[in-house]
Amino acid sequence: MTCCRGVSTVVTAINKLLQGRNLGPDEVERLASAYELTLHSLCLVDRDDPIAEIVARKTIEIGATGVRDPAKISKLVIEQLGIGSRPLT
């Protein structure tokens, strides 16, 4: 049994925050992927949850430092926010 049933692929929080930024499609895709990986790792299904916006902001912040790998960005987001991920089963 997984804790993440019904995970949506909608990335509304990060999309809202990325609007108006001068980013290429590859960078937007990379940040959205890192965001989704993080939410999945944390078993956050509700994209309207305030923590989802916090995760989106931190994802963008870390992406701006030059980290390119979505998995690495996700790992850093979780570490820097001080929130533990639950193992997927």
Secondary structure, 3 states (H helix, E strand, C coil): CCCCCCCCCCCHHHHHHHCCCCCCHHHHHHHHHHHHHHHHHCCCCCCCCHHHHHHHHHHHHHHCCCCCCHHHHHHHHHHHHCCCCCCCC
